Amino acid sequence: MPPVISFLDMFSAYQPERDLRERLQDVRIVDAELNMEARTARLTIQSDSYFSERQLEEISRQLAALYDIRQITLLPRFPAEEISNILPEE
């Protein structure tokens, strides 16, 4: 089993707003596919709370700009009870 890494430890230069930073405290990277040549990353993240698709896309854009990565894709996993928090447009 690959090591589980804290999201904020992996991206220590990332300084989001306080509310988002607090929510990201429990996020863990449980799988990663990196393509160094293409400068892309596909990360499976696990969280105790739900993040909307819009939030994940914004986080991905900010990280890509900060770390000079062409594309970062975040694939979330969250507890089943968080399904009720999914927004209708998603």
Protein Blocks (a to p, Z undefined) as FASTA:
>chain_A
ZZdddfklmmmmbccdfklmmmmmmpccfbdcddfknopaddddddfbdcdfklmmmmmm
mmmmmnopabacddddddfklmmmpcfkZZ
